[in-house]
Amino acid sequence: MWPPVVAEKYRKNLIWVGCFAAFFYAANWGAIALFGAVYGAVGHNPAAAYKALGALPHVSIAAAIGWGILKKSRIAASTGLMLSITGFIGNWVTQGFTSKSCIQCLIMVWILACSARAVFAHHKAVGAERNEKA
């Protein structure tokens, strides 16, 4: 189920998938913020527009996590995994395990767990390479 992440090509692919997942999440939240703000402005409902802009912190955090994973940051990979686990648990408690959003969060947890493994394996391989050269 969890093969070792030793091949460089496999690590790069998993890191890219985690980066894509985080940026996809950021794009979804960005679309929610944009369309909600436009809908609120067109409908002359400033409260709805203001509420929709509450999605902007989610956009920033998800984009920062995606960028960090792309740059192979262990902190970003761990943070993304912890936030996705938190979202999964929250959806499981509030909506039930078989809800659409809970299953989507479970997939996100799995993707970010694989990506985090790849980031940590990358740093382990780089450290071993440095030790061999020394």
A tleap script that builds the chain and sets N, CA, C and O, in Angstrom:
source leaprc.protein.ff14SB
mol = sequence {
  NMET TRP PRO PRO VAL VAL ALA GLU LYS TYR
  ARG LYS ASN LEU ILE TRP VAL GLY CYS PHE
  ALA ALA PHE PHE TYR ALA ALA ASN TRP GLY
  ALA ILE ALA LEU PHE GLY ALA VAL TYR GLY
  ALA VAL GLY HIE ASN PRO ALA ALA ALA TYR
  LYS ALA LEU GLY ALA LEU PRO HIE VAL SER
  ILE ALA ALA ALA ILE GLY TRP GLY ILE LEU
  LYS LYS SER ARG ILE ALA ALA SER THR GLY
  LEU MET LEU SER ILE THR GLY PHE ILE GLY
  ASN TRP VAL THR GLN GLY PHE THR SER LYS
  SER CYS ILE GLN CYS LEU ILE MET VAL TRP
  ILE LEU ALA CYS SER ALA ARG ALA VAL PHE
  ALA HIE HIE LYS ALA VAL GLY ALA GLU ARG
  ASN GLU LYS CALA
}
set mol.1.N position { 0.819 -1.200 0.000 }
set mol.1.CA position { 0.000 0.000 0.000 }
set mol.1.C position { 0.857 1.256 0.000 }
set mol.1.O position { 0.540 2.225 -0.689 }
set mol.2.N position { 1.939 1.247 0.766 }
set mol.2.CA position { 2.841 2.399 0.819 }
set mol.2.C position { 4.217 1.958 0.357 }
set mol.2.O position { 5.081 1.671 1.186 }
set mol.3.N position { 4.438 1.898 -0.939 }
set mol.3.CA position { 5.774 1.505 -1.407 }
set mol.3.C position { 6.805 2.555 -1.010 }
set mol.3.O position { 6.472 3.729 -0.849 }
set mol.4.N position { 8.039 2.137 -0.856 }
set mol.4.CA position { 9.072 3.120 -0.500 }
set mol.4.C position { 9.240 4.164 -1.599 }
set mol.4.O position { 9.124 3.866 -2.788 }
set mol.5.N position { 9.511 5.374 -1.177 }
set mol.5.CA position { 9.655 6.492 -2.112 }
set mol.5.C position { 11.150 6.694 -2.327 }
set mol.5.O position { 11.743 7.605 -1.750 }
set mol.6.N position { 11.761 5.849 -3.153 }
set mol.6.CA position { 13.202 5.933 -3.334 }
set mol.6.C position { 13.596 6.490 -4.695 }
set mol.6.O position { 14.602 7.192 -4.803 }
set mol.7.N position { 12.835 6.196 -5.718 }
set mol.7.CA position { 13.182 6.665 -7.059 }
set mol.7.C position { 12.918 8.164 -7.174 }
set mol.7.O position { 11.871 8.657 -6.754 }
set mol.8.N position { 13.883 8.881 -7.750 }
set mol.8.CA position { 13.762 10.333 -7.855 }
set mol.8.C position { 12.552 10.728 -8.711 }
set mol.8.O position { 11.848 11.685 -8.387 }
set mol.9.N position { 12.316 10.004 -9.781 }
set mol.9.CA position { 11.181 10.315 -10.660 }
set mol.9.C position { 9.855 10.152 -9.894 }
set mol.9.O position { 8.947 10.970 -10.044 }
set mol.10.N position { 9.751 9.109 -9.085 }
set mol.10.CA position { 8.545 8.859 -8.291 }
set mol.10.C position { 8.338 9.974 -7.266 }
set mol.10.O position { 7.215 10.435 -7.064 }
set mol.11.N position { 9.423 10.405 -6.621 }
set mol.11.CA position { 9.329 11.503 -5.648 }
set mol.11.C position { 8.867 12.786 -6.320 }
set mol.11.O position { 7.990 13.478 -5.804 }
set mol.12.N position { 9.453 13.107 -7.472 }
set mol.12.CA position { 9.072 14.322 -8.179 }
set mol.12.C position { 7.606 14.281 -8.600 }
set mol.12.O position { 6.907 15.289 -8.498 }
set mol.13.N position { 7.140 13.145 -9.064 }
set mol.13.CA position { 5.738 13.020 -9.458 }
set mol.13.C position { 4.807 13.218 -8.270 }
set mol.13.O position { 3.796 13.910 -8.385 }
set mol.14.N position { 5.135 12.621 -7.135 }
set mol.14.CA position { 4.285 12.773 -5.951 }
set mol.14.C position { 4.299 14.202 -5.433 }
set mol.14.O position { 3.270 14.707 -4.985 }
set mol.15.N position { 5.438 14.852 -5.489 }
set mol.15.CA position { 5.514 16.249 -5.061 }
set mol.15.C position { 4.672 17.111 -5.983 }
set mol.15.O position { 3.953 17.996 -5.520 }
set mol.16.N position { 4.755 16.862 -7.286 }
set mol.16.CA position { 3.962 17.640 -8.238 }
set mol.16.C position { 2.462 17.418 -8.020 }
set mol.16.O position { 1.684 18.367 -8.120 }
set mol.17.N position { 2.048 16.200 -7.728 }
set mol.17.CA position { 0.628 15.912 -7.489 }
set mol.17.C position { 0.142 16.658 -6.247 }
set mol.17.O position { -0.955 17.216 -6.260 }
set mol.18.N position { 0.933 16.678 -5.180 }
set mol.18.CA position { 0.559 17.425 -3.978 }
set mol.18.C position { 0.483 18.919 -4.239 }
set mol.18.O position { -0.413 19.598 -3.737 }
set mol.19.N position { 1.415 19.425 -5.017 }
set mol.19.CA position { 1.402 20.840 -5.388 }
set mol.19.C position { 0.156 21.160 -6.202 }
set mol.19.O position { -0.513 22.161 -5.944 }
set mol.20.N position { -0.161 20.323 -7.177 }
set mol.20.CA position { -1.350 20.519 -8.002 }
set mol.20.C position { -2.618 20.489 -7.150 }
set mol.20.O position { -3.520 21.304 -7.346 }
set mol.21.N position { -2.688 19.549 -6.203 }
set mol.21.CA position { -3.874 19.440 -5.347 }
set mol.21.C position { -4.055 20.707 -4.514 }
set mol.21.O position { -5.175 21.198 -4.378 }
set mol.22.N position { -2.983 21.236 -3.962 }
set mol.22.CA position { -3.089 22.451 -3.155 }
set mol.22.C position { -3.485 23.650 -4.015 }
set mol.22.O position { -4.304 24.468 -3.596 }
set mol.23.N position { -2.915 23.759 -5.206 }
set mol.23.CA position { -3.287 24.863 -6.096 }
set mol.23.C position { -4.718 24.709 -6.609 }
set mol.23.O position { -5.415 25.704 -6.806 }
set mol.24.N position { -5.155 23.483 -6.825 }
set mol.24.CA position { -6.541 23.236 -7.235 }
set mol.24.C position { -7.504 23.683 -6.131 }
set mol.24.O position { -8.537 24.296 -6.399 }
set mol.25.N position { -7.144 23.363 -4.895 }
set mol.25.CA position { -7.935 23.778 -3.739 }
set mol.25.C position { -7.979 25.307 -3.649 }
set mol.25.O position { -9.028 25.890 -3.378 }
set mol.26.N position { -6.833 25.947 -3.878 }
set mol.26.CA position { -6.778 27.417 -3.857 }
set mol.26.C position { -7.643 27.995 -4.971 }
set mol.26.O position { -8.345 28.983 -4.757 }
set mol.27.N position { -7.603 27.397 -6.147 }
set mol.27.CA position { -8.419 27.889 -7.263 }
set mol.27.C position { -9.906 27.746 -6.965 }
set mol.27.O position { -10.696 28.623 -7.313 }
set mol.28.N position { -10.290 26.651 -6.327 }
set mol.28.CA position { -11.704 26.475 -5.959 }
set mol.28.C position { -12.149 27.551 -4.982 }
set mol.28.O position { -13.212 28.147 -5.157 }
set mol.29.N position { -11.349 27.804 -3.957 }
set mol.29.CA position { -11.703 28.846 -2.993 }
set mol.29.C position { -11.689 30.215 -3.645 }
set mol.29.O position { -12.504 31.073 -3.306 }
set mol.30.N position { -10.773 30.429 -4.577 }
set mol.30.CA position { -10.727 31.696 -5.298 }
set mol.30.C position { -11.976 31.911 -6.138 }
set mol.30.O position { -12.504 33.021 -6.207 }
set mol.31.N position { -12.446 30.841 -6.779 }
set mol.31.CA position { -13.677 30.952 -7.570 }
set mol.31.C position { -14.869 31.263 -6.668 }
set mol.31.O position { -15.737 32.055 -7.037 }
set mol.32.N position { -14.914 30.652 -5.503 }
set mol.32.CA position { -15.989 30.927 -4.555 }
set mol.32.C position { -15.957 32.399 -4.144 }
set mol.32.O position { -16.993 33.064 -4.106 }
set mol.33.N position { -14.754 32.904 -3.837 }
set mol.33.CA position { -14.628 34.307 -3.426 }
set mol.33.C position { -15.013 35.246 -4.561 }
set mol.33.O position { -15.733 36.220 -4.343 }
set mol.34.N position { -14.545 34.964 -5.758 }
set mol.34.CA position { -14.807 35.841 -6.892 }
set mol.34.C position { -16.288 35.855 -7.270 }
set mol.34.O position { -16.901 36.917 -7.373 }
set mol.35.N position { -16.848 34.675 -7.473 }
set mol.35.CA position { -18.248 34.614 -7.888 }
set mol.35.C position { -19.191 35.092 -6.796 }
set mol.35.O position { -20.213 35.712 -7.090 }
set mol.36.N position { -18.862 34.813 -5.543 }
set mol.36.CA position { -19.689 35.305 -4.442 }
set mol.36.C position { -19.650 36.810 -4.332 }
set mol.36.O position { -20.672 37.451 -4.085 }
set mol.37.N position { -18.458 37.379 -4.518 }
set mol.37.CA position { -18.343 38.834 -4.447 }
set mol.37.C position { -19.070 39.498 -5.609 }
set mol.37.O position { -19.742 40.512 -5.423 }
set mol.38.N position { -18.942 38.935 -6.802 }
set mol.38.CA position { -19.640 39.488 -7.967 }
set mol.38.C position { -21.148 39.341 -7.794 }
set mol.38.O position { -21.903 40.270 -8.082 }
set mol.39.N position { -21.584 38.180 -7.328 }
set mol.39.CA position { -23.013 37.957 -7.105 }
set mol.39.C position { -23.566 38.940 -6.075 }
set mol.39.O position { -24.655 39.485 -6.252 }
set mol.40.N position { -22.816 39.163 -5.007 }
set mol.40.CA position { -23.252 40.106 -3.985 }
set mol.40.C position { -23.267 41.537 -4.491 }
set mol.40.O position { -24.156 42.315 -4.144 }
set mol.41.N position { -22.279 41.885 -5.316 }
set mol.41.CA position { -22.220 43.248 -5.841 }
set mol.41.C position { -23.323 43.492 -6.865 }
set mol.41.O position { -23.951 44.551 -6.863 }
set mol.42.N position { -23.560 42.517 -7.739 }
set mol.42.CA position { -24.600 42.669 -8.765 }
set mol.42.C position { -25.978 42.659 -8.129 }
set mol.42.O position { -26.871 43.395 -8.548 }
set mol.43.N position { -26.143 41.833 -7.127 }
set mol.43.CA position { -27.433 41.741 -6.448 }
set mol.43.C position { -27.619 42.808 -5.394 }
set mol.43.O position { -28.594 42.779 -4.643 }
set mol.44.N position { -26.695 43.750 -5.330 }
set mol.44.CA position { -26.752 44.846 -4.355 }
set mol.44.C position { -26.908 44.318 -2.930 }
set mol.44.O position { -27.701 44.820 -2.134 }
set mol.45.N position { -26.120 43.290 -2.646 }
set mol.45.CA position { -26.127 42.685 -1.325 }
set mol.45.C position { -24.691 42.711 -0.799 }
set mol.45.O position { -23.964 41.728 -0.944 }
set mol.46.N position { -24.277 43.818 -0.192 }
set mol.46.CA position { -22.887 43.908 0.270 }
set mol.46.C position { -22.540 42.886 1.349 }
set mol.46.O position { -21.380 42.494 1.476 }
set mol.47.N position { -23.519 42.456 2.116 }
set mol.47.CA position { -23.235 41.450 3.149 }
set mol.47.C position { -22.814 40.134 2.514 }
set mol.47.O position { -21.904 39.475 3.017 }
set mol.48.N position { -23.462 39.734 1.407 }
set mol.48.CA position { -23.087 38.502 0.713 }
set mol.48.C position { -21.708 38.630 0.079 }
set mol.48.O position { -20.917 37.687 0.104 }
set mol.49.N position { -21.422 39.791 -0.486 }
set mol.49.CA position { -20.102 40.017 -1.088 }
set mol.49.C position { -19.016 39.969 -0.023 }
set mol.49.O position { -17.958 39.379 -0.244 }
set mol.50.N position { -19.264 40.579 1.121 }
set mol.50.CA position { -18.295 40.575 2.210 }
set mol.50.C position { -18.074 39.157 2.735 }
set mol.50.O position { -16.942 38.766 3.018 }
set mol.51.N position { -19.155 38.392 2.863 }
set mol.51.CA position { -19.050 37.015 3.342 }
set mol.51.C position { -18.256 36.165 2.356 }
set mol.51.O position { -17.456 35.327 2.770 }
set mol.52.N position { -18.468 36.371 1.061 }
set mol.52.CA position { -17.740 35.596 0.051 }
set mol.52.C position { -16.250 35.896 0.092 }
set mol.52.O position { -15.433 35.013 -0.173 }
set mol.53.N position { -15.891 37.119 0.418 }
set mol.53.CA position { -14.480 37.469 0.488 }
set mol.53.C position { -13.786 36.818 1.683 }
set mol.53.O position { -12.561 36.867 1.798 }
set mol.54.N position { -14.563 36.217 2.559 }
set mol.54.CA position { -13.992 35.460 3.673 }
set mol.54.C position { -13.240 34.223 3.206 }
set mol.54.O position { -12.525 33.596 3.988 }
set mol.55.N position { -13.398 33.868 1.934 }
set mol.55.CA position { -12.669 32.726 1.380 }
set mol.55.C position { -11.233 33.085 1.019 }
set mol.55.O position { -10.431 32.188 0.758 }
set mol.56.N position { -10.888 34.359 0.998 }
set mol.56.CA position { -9.541 34.771 0.593 }
set mol.56.C position { -8.421 34.223 1.489 }
set mol.56.O position { -7.359 33.883 0.967 }
set mol.57.N position { -8.609 34.120 2.814 }
set mol.57.CA position { -7.545 33.484 3.603 }
set mol.57.C position { -7.309 32.029 3.198 }
set mol.57.O position { -6.174 31.553 3.224 }
set mol.58.N position { -8.376 31.325 2.826 }
set mol.58.CA position { -8.220 29.948 2.371 }
set mol.58.C position { -7.392 29.899 1.088 }
set mol.58.O position { -6.544 29.025 0.913 }
set mol.59.N position { -7.653 30.850 0.199 }
set mol.59.CA position { -6.901 30.928 -1.058 }
set mol.59.C position { -5.422 31.130 -0.761 }
set mol.59.O position { -4.576 30.436 -1.324 }
set mol.60.N position { -5.107 32.069 0.112 }
set mol.60.CA position { -3.706 32.381 0.422 }
set mol.60.C position { -2.996 31.199 1.070 }
set mol.60.O position { -1.867 30.865 0.708 }
set mol.61.N position { -3.662 30.577 2.023 }
set mol.61.CA position { -3.030 29.455 2.726 }
set mol.61.C position { -2.798 28.294 1.774 }
set mol.61.O position { -1.711 27.715 1.765 }
set mol.62.N position { -3.806 27.939 0.964 }
set mol.62.CA position { -3.654 26.825 0.036 }
set mol.62.C position { -2.587 27.119 -1.013 }
set mol.62.O position { -1.812 26.232 -1.372 }
set mol.63.N position { -2.538 28.345 -1.503 }
set mol.63.CA position { -1.505 28.706 -2.484 }
set mol.63.C position { -0.115 28.651 -1.851 }
set mol.63.O position { 0.836 28.191 -2.484 }
set mol.64.N position { 0.007 29.112 -0.622 }
set mol.64.CA position { 1.302 29.062 0.065 }
set mol.64.C position { 1.739 27.619 0.301 }
set mol.64.O position { 2.920 27.297 0.171 }
set mol.65.N position { 0.801 26.758 0.644 }
set mol.65.CA position { 1.127 25.346 0.845 }
set mol.65.C position { 1.556 24.721 -0.479 }
set mol.65.O position { 2.535 23.976 -0.523 }
set mol.66.N position { 0.834 25.018 -1.552 }
set mol.66.CA position { 1.205 24.490 -2.865 }
set mol.66.C position { 2.596 24.952 -3.286 }
set mol.66.O position { 3.392 24.155 -3.781 }
set mol.67.N position { 2.892 26.232 -3.091 }
set mol.67.CA position { 4.201 26.758 -3.430 }
set mol.67.C position { 5.287 26.110 -2.563 }
set mol.67.O position { 6.368 25.780 -3.050 }
set mol.68.N position { 4.986 25.935 -1.281 }
set mol.68.CA position { 5.958 25.297 -0.387 }
set mol.68.C position { 6.229 23.860 -0.763 }
set mol.68.O position { 7.373 23.408 -0.712 }
set mol.69.N position { 5.189 23.133 -1.143 }
set mol.69.CA position { 5.385 21.745 -1.577 }
set mol.69.C position { 6.223 21.720 -2.853 }
set mol.69.O position { 7.112 20.881 -2.998 }
set mol.70.N position { 5.943 22.635 -3.771 }
set mol.70.CA position { 6.723 22.708 -5.008 }
set mol.70.C position { 8.198 22.964 -4.715 }
set mol.70.O position { 9.072 22.434 -5.402 }
set mol.71.N position { 8.475 23.777 -3.694 }
set mol.71.CA position { 9.854 24.080 -3.298 }
set mol.71.C position { 10.407 23.040 -2.320 }
set mol.71.O position { 11.503 23.206 -1.783 }
set mol.72.N position { 9.645 21.972 -2.093 }
set mol.72.CA position { 10.058 20.838 -1.252 }
set mol.72.C position { 10.255 21.219 0.212 }
set mol.72.O position { 11.215 20.790 0.852 }
set mol.73.N position { 9.344 22.021 0.727 }
set mol.73.CA position { 9.389 22.437 2.130 }
set mol.73.C position { 8.672 21.401 2.997 }
set mol.73.O position { 7.509 21.071 2.762 }
set mol.74.N position { 9.382 20.904 3.990 }
set mol.74.CA position { 8.772 19.932 4.907 }
set mol.74.C position { 7.682 20.578 5.744 }
set mol.74.O position { 6.692 19.930 6.083 }
set mol.75.N position { 7.855 21.850 6.080 }
set mol.75.CA position { 6.845 22.554 6.871 }
set mol.75.C position { 5.551 22.683 6.077 }
set mol.75.O position { 4.469 22.436 6.608 }
set mol.76.N position { 5.658 23.066 4.816 }
set mol.76.CA position { 4.463 23.214 3.977 }
set mol.76.C position { 3.766 21.875 3.774 }
set mol.76.O position { 2.539 21.799 3.834 }
set mol.77.N position { 4.533 20.826 3.538 }
set mol.77.CA position { 3.930 19.505 3.335 }
set mol.77.C position { 3.214 19.039 4.605 }
set mol.77.O position { 2.103 18.512 4.539 }
set mol.78.N position { 3.851 19.234 5.753 }
set mol.78.CA position { 3.235 18.834 7.022 }
set mol.78.C position { 2.008 19.671 7.338 }
set mol.78.O position { 0.998 19.142 7.802 }
set mol.79.N position { 2.087 20.977 7.091 }
set mol.79.CA position { 0.957 21.864 7.348 }
set mol.79.C position { -0.221 21.512 6.456 }
set mol.79.O position { -1.359 21.449 6.922 }
set mol.80.N position { 0.045 21.283 5.179 }
set mol.80.CA position { -1.023 20.892 4.261 }
set mol.80.C position { -1.685 19.594 4.684 }
set mol.80.O position { -2.908 19.466 4.626 }
set mol.81.N position { -0.885 18.637 5.106 }
set mol.81.CA position { -1.438 17.361 5.556 }
set mol.81.C position { -2.283 17.545 6.817 }
set mol.81.O position { -3.376 16.989 6.917 }
set mol.82.N position { -1.785 18.317 7.774 }
set mol.82.CA position { -2.538 18.532 9.011 }
set mol.82.C position { -3.842 19.290 8.759 }
set mol.82.O position { -4.871 18.961 9.348 }
set mol.83.N position { -3.807 20.296 7.893 }
set mol.83.CA position { -5.038 21.035 7.585 }
set mol.83.C position { -6.043 20.161 6.843 }
set mol.83.O position { -7.247 20.268 7.076 }
set mol.84.N position { -5.562 19.301 5.955 }
set mol.84.CA position { -6.492 18.418 5.248 }
set mol.84.C position { -7.094 17.377 6.190 }
set mol.84.O position { -8.265 17.023 6.055 }
set mol.85.N position { -6.310 16.891 7.132 }
set mol.85.CA position { -6.844 15.954 8.132 }
set mol.85.C position { -7.893 16.650 8.995 }
set mol.85.O position { -8.935 16.071 9.300 }
set mol.86.N position { -7.615 17.893 9.387 }
set mol.86.CA position { -8.575 18.660 10.176 }
set mol.86.C position { -9.880 18.869 9.405 }
set mol.86.O position { -10.966 18.720 9.964 }
set mol.87.N position { -9.769 19.212 8.125 }
set mol.87.CA position { -10.961 19.377 7.290 }
set mol.87.C position { -11.733 18.086 7.142 }
set mol.87.O position { -12.964 18.089 7.156 }
set mol.88.N position { -11.014 16.971 6.998 }
set mol.88.CA position { -11.675 15.674 6.889 }
set mol.88.C position { -12.445 15.338 8.159 }
set mol.88.O position { -13.598 14.910 8.098 }
set mol.89.N position { -11.816 15.531 9.291 }
set mol.89.CA position { -12.488 15.228 10.565 }
set mol.89.C position { -13.699 16.133 10.752 }
set mol.89.O position { -14.758 15.676 11.181 }
set mol.90.N position { -13.545 17.418 10.430 }
set mol.90.CA position { -14.675 18.347 10.550 }
set mol.90.C position { -15.841 17.947 9.661 }
set mol.90.O position { -16.991 17.985 10.097 }
set mol.91.N position { -15.562 17.564 8.425 }
set mol.91.CA position { -16.633 17.127 7.526 }
set mol.91.C position { -17.244 15.808 7.976 }
set mol.91.O position { -18.449 15.597 7.838 }
set mol.92.N position { -16.416 14.924 8.512 }
set mol.92.CA position { -16.925 13.638 8.977 }
set mol.92.C position { -17.887 13.848 10.141 }
set mol.92.O position { -18.943 13.219 10.195 }
set mol.93.N position { -17.529 14.727 11.070 }
set mol.93.CA position { -18.376 14.972 12.240 }
set mol.93.C position { -19.668 15.691 11.850 }
set mol.93.O position { -20.741 15.350 12.348 }
set mol.94.N position { -19.572 16.676 10.969 }
set mol.94.CA position { -20.749 17.491 10.658 }
set mol.94.C position { -21.644 16.897 9.584 }
set mol.94.O position { -22.860 17.089 9.623 }
set mol.95.N position { -21.059 16.165 8.607 }
set mol.95.CA position { -21.860 15.702 7.478 }
set mol.95.C position { -21.923 14.189 7.327 }
set mol.95.O position { -22.716 13.682 6.534 }
set mol.96.N position { -21.121 13.478 8.054 }
set mol.96.CA position { -21.112 12.025 7.926 }
set mol.96.C position { -20.037 11.565 6.957 }
set mol.96.O position { -19.597 12.316 6.087 }
set mol.97.N position { -19.624 10.319 7.126 }
set mol.97.CA position { -18.503 9.791 6.357 }
set mol.97.C position { -18.811 9.641 4.869 }
set mol.97.O position { -17.912 9.768 4.038 }
set mol.98.N position { -20.056 9.376 4.528 }
set mol.98.CA position { -20.389 9.125 3.124 }
set mol.98.C position { -20.774 10.381 2.353 }
set mol.98.O position { -21.207 10.281 1.206 }
set mol.99.N position { -20.630 11.549 2.948 }
set mol.99.CA position { -20.958 12.780 2.229 }
set mol.99.C position { -19.894 13.058 1.163 }
set mol.99.O position { -18.754 12.604 1.264 }
set mol.100.N position { -20.291 13.801 0.161 }
set mol.100.CA position { -19.403 14.130 -0.953 }
set mol.100.C position { -18.172 14.902 -0.476 }
set mol.100.O position { -17.050 14.594 -0.877 }
set mol.101.N position { -18.382 15.898 0.372 }
set mol.101.CA position { -17.250 16.704 0.826 }
set mol.101.C position { -16.301 15.906 1.720 }
set mol.101.O position { -15.095 16.155 1.712 }
set mol.102.N position { -16.820 14.965 2.479 }
set mol.102.CA position { -15.966 14.138 3.326 }
set mol.102.C position { -15.089 13.218 2.471 }
set mol.102.O position { -13.909 13.026 2.763 }
set mol.103.N position { -15.666 12.665 1.435 }
set mol.103.CA position { -14.896 11.798 0.544 }
set mol.103.C position { -13.851 12.606 -0.210 }
set mol.103.O position { -12.733 12.132 -0.415 }
set mol.104.N position { -14.198 13.821 -0.626 }
set mol.104.CA position { -13.218 14.691 -1.285 }
set mol.104.C position { -12.073 15.035 -0.332 }
set mol.104.O position { -10.911 15.058 -0.738 }
set mol.105.N position { -12.396 15.298 0.915 }
set mol.105.CA position { -11.350 15.598 1.901 }
set mol.105.C position { -10.466 14.376 2.153 }
set mol.105.O position { -9.259 14.510 2.352 }
set mol.106.N position { -11.066 13.194 2.145 }
set mol.106.CA position { -10.289 11.967 2.337 }
set mol.106.C position { -9.307 11.784 1.180 }
set mol.106.O position { -8.162 11.386 1.394 }
set mol.107.N position { -9.747 12.072 -0.036 }
set mol.107.CA position { -8.852 11.988 -1.191 }
set mol.107.C position { -7.726 13.010 -1.058 }
set mol.107.O position { -6.571 12.711 -1.362 }
set mol.108.N position { -8.063 14.207 -0.605 }
set mol.108.CA position { -7.050 15.247 -0.408 }
set mol.108.C position { -6.045 14.827 0.664 }
set mol.108.O position { -4.848 15.071 0.515 }
set mol.109.N position { -6.516 14.201 1.737 }
set mol.109.CA position { -5.614 13.714 2.783 }
set mol.109.C position { -4.647 12.697 2.189 }
set mol.109.O position { -3.445 12.753 2.451 }
set mol.110.N position { -5.163 11.776 1.397 }
set mol.110.CA position { -4.323 10.745 0.802 }
set mol.110.C position { -3.278 11.359 -0.134 }
set mol.110.O position { -2.108 10.978 -0.096 }
set mol.111.N position { -3.701 12.306 -0.970 }
set mol.111.CA position { -2.767 12.958 -1.905 }
set mol.111.C position { -1.681 13.700 -1.142 }
set mol.111.O position { -0.500 13.574 -1.463 }
set mol.112.N position { -2.072 14.471 -0.135 }
set mol.112.CA position { -1.078 15.252 0.607 }
set mol.112.C position { -0.196 14.371 1.487 }
set mol.112.O position { 0.950 14.728 1.758 }
set mol.113.N position { -0.709 13.229 1.938 }
set mol.113.CA position { 0.132 12.290 2.689 }
set mol.113.C position { 1.214 11.712 1.777 }
set mol.113.O position { 2.374 11.609 2.174 }
set mol.114.N position { 0.840 11.341 0.574 }
set mol.114.CA position { 1.828 10.839 -0.389 }
set mol.114.C position { 2.842 11.919 -0.737 }
set mol.114.O position { 4.038 11.643 -0.840 }
set mol.115.N position { 2.371 13.138 -0.917 }
set mol.115.CA position { 3.265 14.248 -1.246 }
set mol.115.C position { 4.219 14.538 -0.083 }
set mol.115.O position { 5.405 14.785 -0.301 }
set mol.116.N position { 3.713 14.509 1.131 }
set mol.116.CA position { 4.570 14.745 2.300 }
set mol.116.C position { 5.632 13.649 2.415 }
set mol.116.O position { 6.785 13.931 2.739 }
set mol.117.N position { 5.246 12.419 2.153 }
set mol.117.CA position { 6.229 11.328 2.164 }
set mol.117.C position { 7.323 11.580 1.146 }
set mol.117.O position { 8.501 11.344 1.413 }
set mol.118.N position { 6.923 12.066 -0.035 }
set mol.118.CA position { 7.899 12.324 -1.090 }
set mol.118.C position { 8.837 13.469 -0.712 }
set mol.118.O position { 10.037 13.402 -0.978 }
set mol.119.N position { 8.296 14.512 -0.096 }
set mol.119.CA position { 9.136 15.641 0.322 }
set mol.119.C position { 10.143 15.181 1.376 }
set mol.119.O position { 11.322 15.524 1.296 }
set mol.120.N position { 9.691 14.413 2.355 }
set mol.120.CA position { 10.612 13.937 3.387 }
set mol.120.C position { 11.632 12.961 2.798 }
set mol.120.O position { 12.797 12.977 3.195 }
set mol.121.N position { 11.211 12.113 1.858 }
set mol.121.CA position { 12.153 11.195 1.209 }
set mol.121.C position { 13.175 11.965 0.376 }
set mol.121.O position { 14.337 11.567 0.293 }
set mol.122.N position { 12.746 13.063 -0.237 }
set mol.122.CA position { 13.675 13.899 -1.006 }
set mol.122.C position { 14.762 14.448 -0.091 }
set mol.122.O position { 15.945 14.395 -0.429 }
set mol.123.N position { 14.374 14.970 1.054 }
set mol.123.CA position { 15.359 15.527 1.979 }
set mol.123.C position { 16.269 14.434 2.540 }
set mol.123.O position { 17.451 14.675 2.783 }
set mol.124.N position { 15.731 13.253 2.743 }
set mol.124.CA position { 16.547 12.140 3.225 }
set mol.124.C position { 17.570 11.745 2.162 }
set mol.124.O position { 18.731 11.487 2.479 }
set mol.125.N position { 17.134 11.699 0.893 }
set mol.125.CA position { 18.045 11.342 -0.199 }
set mol.125.C position { 19.117 12.410 -0.386 }
set mol.125.O position { 20.284 12.087 -0.608 }
set mol.126.N position { 18.728 13.681 -0.298 }
set mol.126.CA position { 19.700 14.767 -0.440 }
set mol.126.C position { 20.703 14.723 0.712 }
set mol.126.O position { 21.896 14.946 0.504 }
set mol.127.N position { 20.228 14.438 1.917 }
set mol.127.CA position { 21.129 14.333 3.069 }
set mol.127.C position { 22.098 13.176 2.927 }
set mol.127.O position { 23.274 13.301 3.270 }
set mol.128.N position { 21.611 12.044 2.421 }
set mol.128.CA position { 22.485 10.894 2.222 }
set mol.128.C position { 23.521 11.186 1.138 }
set mol.128.O position { 24.675 10.770 1.240 }
set mol.129.N position { 23.097 11.905 0.103 }
set mol.129.CA position { 24.022 12.280 -0.976 }
set mol.129.C position { 25.113 13.205 -0.456 }
set mol.129.O position { 26.276 13.065 -0.835 }
set mol.130.N position { 24.754 14.136 0.397 }
set mol.130.CA position { 25.751 15.054 0.975 }
set mol.130.C position { 26.739 14.305 1.855 }
set mol.130.O position { 27.934 14.599 1.851 }
set mol.131.N position { 26.227 13.324 2.618 }
set mol.131.CA position { 27.102 12.553 3.492 }
set mol.131.C position { 28.083 11.699 2.692 }
set mol.131.O position { 29.212 11.471 3.127 }
set mol.132.N position { 27.650 11.227 1.523 }
set mol.132.CA position { 28.545 10.431 0.687 }
set mol.132.C position { 29.667 11.279 0.111 }
set mol.132.O position { 30.796 10.810 -0.033 }
set mol.133.N position { 29.356 12.527 -0.219 }
set mol.133.CA position { 30.352 13.424 -0.793 }
set mol.133.C position { 31.372 13.888 0.244 }
set mol.133.O position { 32.513 14.205 -0.092 }
set mol.134.N position { 30.953 13.925 1.496 }
set mol.134.CA position { 31.844 14.434 2.547 }
set mol.134.C position { 32.856 13.407 2.992 }
set mol.134.O position { 33.673 13.685 3.870 }
savepdb mol mol.pdb
quit
